[in-house]
């Protein structure tokens, strides 16, 4: 039986395959199920239990869990491909999956004692936030943390949460910390009522004087500089991939999956409807449709090339261990934002050409448009902010942020 610190739950996904061989195909086979639950996920503000369990059963949560704990340590390309397949069926499910996969990676950087508590089974679902909405006060043996942390994606279906908090150091700026907290120690505010990625369950989690032992604390500053306390992960090149660069790849998967789905949906619709108030009885016969479809497809193709470029760079450094330059890191941020913009533009283009009938909630293309708009508003993905950051570095200035 699981102890209280593991969330106290067993998961059906514990019988997931022991290897990530065919993981992408396993996830792709779930697309009809995920797609059929997408509208309900949006209506209830969280991914349905059936989809959550199906993803666990496919092994999606194991991609970054250490092998010693039954995980896969999947290649970044496999992760991007698998997450894009989920996202193509439901943007919210894809976003929840990428956050939990990413937080599992971060959890593997915590002290080894904390990992042994978190990874009690390989399908553990770990959520987290990077907004320091809480305050941590140092006490004997750890910290006491209190505060509200918004945008906690998938928190209602997670067992652990990596809570971001600021701690007063007594001198200089506060220190930012990640604290691993069982979800049973936190409250969830049902406040996720939004227009995009609405089914991701990104509610606010609340900590009220929660005691966190020192071994479940990960300082964010040293981590961003490449230093973390896990001795086991420290000896494994896989866990030396920069987590913020990985976040660029994971969110790229969400954008690409959604954009590909928009193209597929549009390709189906144009053979089933005409263009009202014209003589075109089938939309696919109209030259304007040909231009719209081709331009949208080229935007998605360009986005795919950008993703392949920086994913390839990250993977090439896993074994070699060469450090990243500031220009490389800022370029990856810019590529992430730019491809998200391209995917949004592609979806906007075919969405605007899909007619008023596409406004119905059950028609996927309008949801895809809203989901991509939401992703582009994410502060780490935002195209304009990331282009400015890259432009500063190209101009010989400091990037102006430690989040590289």
C-alpha positions in Angstrom: 0.0 0.0 0.0 1.2 3.5 -0.8 2.0 5.8 2.1 0.4 9.2 2.7 3.4 11.0 1.2 2.8 9.4 -2.2 -0.8 10.6 -2.4 -2.3 7.3 -1.2 -3.4 6.1 -4.6 -2.6 3.2 -6.9 -3.0 3.8 -10.6 -4.3 1.6 -13.3 -1.4 2.7 -15.4 1.1 0.8 -13.1 0.8 -2.1 -15.6 2.1 0.1 -18.5 4.7 -1.4 -20.8 8.2 -1.5 -19.4 9.7 0.1 -22.5 9.0 3.2 -24.6 9.3 1.1 -27.7 6.2 1.9 -29.7 5.2 4.5 -27.2 4.2 6.9 -30.0 2.1 4.2 -31.6 0.4 3.4 -28.3 -0.5 7.0 -27.8 -1.7 7.4 -31.4 -4.0 4.5 -30.9 -5.7 6.4 -28.0 -6.6 9.4 -30.2 -10.2 8.3 -30.9 -10.8 8.0 -27.2 -9.0 11.3 -26.3 -10.8 13.2 -29.1 -14.2 11.8 -28.0 -13.6 13.2 -24.5 -12.2 16.6 -25.6 -15.5 18.5 -25.4 -16.3 17.0 -22.0 -12.9 17.9 -20.7 -13.5 21.5 -21.8 -16.9 21.6 -20.2 -15.7 20.2 -16.9 -12.4 22.1 -16.8 -10.2 19.0 -16.5 -9.2 16.0 -18.5 -11.6 13.1 -18.0 -10.6 10.3 -15.7 -10.9 7.8 -18.6 -8.3 9.7 -20.6 -6.0 10.3 -17.6 -6.0 6.5 -16.9 -5.6 5.6 -20.6 -2.5 7.9 -20.9 -1.0 6.3 -17.8 -1.7 2.9 -19.2 0.2 3.8 -22.4 3.2 4.9 -20.3 3.1 8.6 -21.1 4.1 9.6 -17.5 7.2 7.4 -17.6 9.1 9.3 -20.2 11.3 11.3 -17.7 11.0 9.0 -14.7 14.5 7.5 -13.9 15.0 3.9 -15.2 15.9 2.8 -11.6 12.3 3.7 -10.7 10.7 1.9 -13.7 10.8 4.9 -16.0 11.8 5.2 -19.7 14.1 8.2 -19.9 12.8 8.6 -23.4 14.7 10.5 -26.1 13.6 14.0 -26.5 12.4 13.2 -30.0 10.2 10.4 -28.7 8.8 12.8 -26.1 8.0 15.4 -28.7 6.3 12.9 -31.0 4.3 11.3 -28.2 3.1 14.6 -26.7 2.2 15.9 -30.2 0.0 12.9 -30.8 -1.9 13.6 -27.5 -2.2 17.2 -28.4 -3.6 16.5 -31.8 -6.5 14.7 -30.2 -7.0 17.3 -27.4 -4.9 20.3 -26.7 -5.8 20.3 -23.0 -4.8 16.6 -22.5 -1.6 17.3 -24.4 -0.8 20.3 -22.2 -1.5 18.4 -19.0 0.7 15.5 -20.2 3.6 17.8 -21.1 3.5 19.5 -17.7 3.4 16.2 -15.8 6.2 14.8 -18.0 8.3 17.9 -17.4 7.7 17.9 -13.7 8.8 14.3 -13.5 12.1 15.4 -15.0 12.4 18.1 -12.4 11.5 15.7 -9.6 14.4 13.5 -10.8 16.8 16.4 -9.9 15.7 16.6 -6.3 17.8 14.9 -3.6 17.8 11.2 -3.9 15.8 10.7 -0.7 13.0 12.9 -2.2 13.0 10.9 -5.4 12.5 7.6 -3.4 9.4 9.2 -1.9 8.0 10.6 -5.1 8.7 7.7 -7.5 6.9 5.0 -5.6 5.6 3.8 -8.9 6.6 4.7 -12.4 3.3 6.2 -13.5 3.3 8.8 -10.7 1.8 12.1 -11.8 3.7 15.1 -10.7 2.5 18.7 -11.3 4.1 22.0 -10.7 4.3 25.7 -11.2 7.1 28.2 -11.8 5.2 31.3 -10.5 6.5 32.0 -7.0 3.1 32.8 -5.5 4.0 31.3 -2.1 6.3 32.2 0.7 8.7 29.7 2.3 10.0 30.4 5.8 13.1 28.5 7.0 12.5 26.4 10.1 14.5 23.6 11.7 14.9 20.8 9.2 13.2 22.5 6.3 10.6 25.1 5.4 7.0 26.1 6.2 5.3 27.3 3.1 2.0 29.2 2.6 0.4 30.9 -0.3 -1.6 30.5 -3.6 0.0 29.1 -6.7 -2.1 29.6 -9.9 -1.9 27.7 -13.2 -1.3 24.4 -11.5 -2.1 22.3 -14.6 -3.6 18.9 -13.9 -3.5 19.4 -10.1 -6.7 17.5 -9.5 -5.2 14.4 -11.0 -1.7 14.7 -9.6 -0.2 13.0 -6.6 2.7 15.5 -6.1 3.1 19.1 -6.8 6.4 21.0 -7.2 5.4 24.3 -5.5 7.4 27.4 -6.3 8.0 29.7 -3.4 10.3 32.6 -2.5 12.3 32.5 0.7 13.8 35.5 2.4 17.6 35.1 2.6 18.2 37.9 5.0 20.3 39.7 2.5 19.7 40.5 -1.1 16.8 39.3 -3.2 14.7 36.3 -2.1 15.7 32.8 -3.1 13.3 30.9 -5.4 12.7 27.3 -4.4 10.9 24.3 -5.7 9.3 22.3 -2.9 7.9 18.8 -3.5 4.6 18.6 -1.7 2.0 15.7 -1.7 -1.2 16.9 -3.2 -2.9 15.7 0.0 -1.2 18.6 1.8 -2.6 21.2 -0.6 -6.1 22.6 -1.4 -7.3 23.2 -4.9 -9.4 26.3 -5.8 -11.8 25.5 -8.6 -11.0 28.7 -10.5 -10.0 27.5 -14.0 -12.7 29.1 -16.1 -11.0 30.2 -19.4 -11.4 30.2 -23.1 -8.3 28.3 -24.2 -6.7 25.0 -23.0 -9.9 25.0 -20.8 -9.7 21.3 -20.1 -6.2 21.4 -18.7 -7.4 21.8 -15.1 -4.9 24.6 -14.4 -6.4 25.6 -11.1 -4.8 27.4 -8.2 -3.3 25.3 -5.4 -3.2 26.6 -1.9 -0.6 25.8 0.8 -1.5 26.7 4.4 1.6 26.4 6.7 2.7 23.2 5.0 6.0 21.8 6.4 8.4 20.6 3.8 11.6 18.8 4.9 14.9 20.0 3.6 15.4 17.0 1.4 12.3 17.9 -0.6 13.6 21.3 -1.6 15.3 22.2 -4.9 16.8 25.7 -5.3 15.8 27.1 -8.7 18.8 29.4 -9.2 21.5 26.8 -9.1 19.3 24.5 -11.2 19.2 27.0 -14.0 23.0 27.2 -13.8 23.2 23.4 -14.2 23.7 22.4 -10.5 21.2 20.1 -8.7 21.5 17.9 -5.6 20.7 14.5 -6.9 23.8 12.3 -6.9 22.2 9.6 -9.1 20.9 12.0 -11.7 24.2 14.0 -11.5 26.0 11.0 -13.0 23.5 10.6 -15.8 23.9 12.7 -18.9 20.1 12.5 -19.6 19.4 14.7 -16.6 21.9 17.4 -17.7 19.6 18.6 -20.4 18.6 22.2 -19.5 15.0 22.0 -18.2 14.0 25.3 -19.6 15.2 24.2 -23.1 13.2 21.0 -22.6 10.1 23.1 -21.8 10.6 24.7 -25.2 10.5 21.3 -26.8 7.5 20.1 -24.8 5.4 23.1 -25.6 6.4 22.9 -29.2 4.9 19.4 -29.2 1.6 20.9 -28.0 1.6 23.6 -30.8 2.5 21.2 -33.5 -0.1 18.6 -32.5 -2.8 21.2 -32.4 -1.8 22.7 -35.8 -1.6 19.4 -37.5 -5.1 18.6 -36.2 -6.3 21.9 -37.6 -5.1 21.0 -41.0 -6.6 17.5 -40.8 -9.9 18.9 -39.6 -10.0 21.5 -42.4 -9.1 18.9 -45.0 -12.1 16.9 -43.9 -14.6 19.8 -43.8 -13.8 21.2 -47.2 -15.2 18.1 -48.8 -18.4 18.2 -46.8 -19.6 21.7 -47.1 -19.9 24.4 -49.7 -19.2 28.1 -49.5 -22.5 29.9 -48.7 -23.7 32.5 -51.1 -21.3 31.3 -53.9 -21.7 28.8 -56.6 -19.2 26.5 -54.9 -21.1 23.5 -53.7 -17.9 22.0 -52.3 -15.3 24.2 -50.6 -12.4 22.1 -51.9 -13.2 23.3 -55.4 -12.6 27.0 -54.7 -9.2 28.5 -55.6 -9.3 30.6 -52.4 -9.4 27.3 -50.4 -6.3 26.1 -52.2 -4.4 29.2 -51.3 -5.6 29.1 -47.7 -4.8 25.4 -47.3 -1.4 25.6 -48.9 -0.3 28.6 -46.8 -1.5 27.0 -43.6 0.4 23.8 -44.4 3.6 25.7 -45.2 3.4 27.5 -41.8 3.1 24.2 -40.1 6.0 22.7 -42.1 8.1 25.7 -41.2 7.2 25.2 -37.5 8.2 21.6 -37.7 11.6 22.5 -39.1 12.2 24.9 -36.3 11.3 22.3 -33.7 13.5 19.7 -35.4 16.4 22.1 -35.4 16.5 22.8 -31.7 15.4 19.4 -30.6 18.3 18.0 -32.6 20.7 20.5 -30.9 19.5 19.5 -27.4 19.8 15.8 -28.2 23.3 16.2 -29.7 24.5 17.7 -26.4 23.3 14.8 -24.2 26.3 12.6 -24.8 28.9 15.3 -25.7 28.1 17.5 -22.7 29.2 20.7 -24.4 27.8 23.8 -22.7 25.2 26.0 -24.4 26.1 29.6 -25.3 23.7 32.4 -24.4 23.0 32.8 -28.1 22.0 29.1 -28.4 19.8 29.2 -25.4 18.1 32.5 -26.4 17.7 31.2 -30.0 15.9 28.1 -28.7 13.5 30.4 -26.7 12.9 32.4 -29.9 12.4 29.3 -32.0 9.9 28.0 -29.5 7.9 31.2 -29.6 8.1 31.6 -33.3 6.9 28.2 -34.1 4.0 28.6 -31.7 3.1 31.8 -33.6 3.3 30.0 -36.9 1.0 27.2 -35.6 -1.4 29.8 -34.4 -1.4 31.6 -37.7 -2.0 28.4 -39.5 -5.0 27.5 -37.3 -6.3 31.0 -37.5 -6.2 30.8 -41.3 -8.1 27.6 -41.7 -10.3 28.4 -38.8 -11.4 31.7 -40.4 -12.1 29.7 -43.6 -14.3 27.1 -41.9 -17.5 28.9 -41.9 -20.0 29.8 -39.2 -20.9 26.2 -38.7 -17.5 25.7 -37.2 -18.5 27.8 -34.2 -20.4 24.9 -32.7 -18.6 23.7 -29.6 -18.5 20.1 -30.9 -16.5 21.2 -33.9 -12.8 20.7 -33.0 -11.3 23.5 -35.2 -12.7 26.3 -33.1 -11.3 24.7 -29.9 -7.9 24.3 -31.6 -7.9 28.0 -32.5 -8.6 28.9 -28.9 -6.1 26.5 -27.5 -3.3 27.8 -29.7 -4.1 31.3 -28.7 -3.8 30.3 -25.1 -0.5 28.6 -25.6 0.9 31.7 -27.4 -0.1 33.8 -24.3 2.0 31.6 -22.0 4.7 33.8 -20.6 7.5 31.4 -21.5 6.2 30.7 -25.0 5.1 34.3 -25.9 6.6 35.0 -29.4 7.2 38.7 -28.9 8.9 38.3 -25.6 11.1 35.5 -26.8 12.1 37.4 -30.0 13.1 40.4 -27.9 15.2 38.2 -25.7 17.0 36.7 -28.7 17.4 40.1 -30.2 19.1 41.5 -27.1 21.7 38.7 -27.2 22.2 39.2 -31.0 22.8 42.8 -30.2 25.5 42.1 -27.7 23.4 42.7 -24.6 22.7 40.5 -21.6 19.6 38.4 -22.1 17.9 40.2 -19.2 16.6 37.1 -17.6 18.0 34.0 -15.8 15.3 31.8 -17.4 17.4 30.5 -20.3 
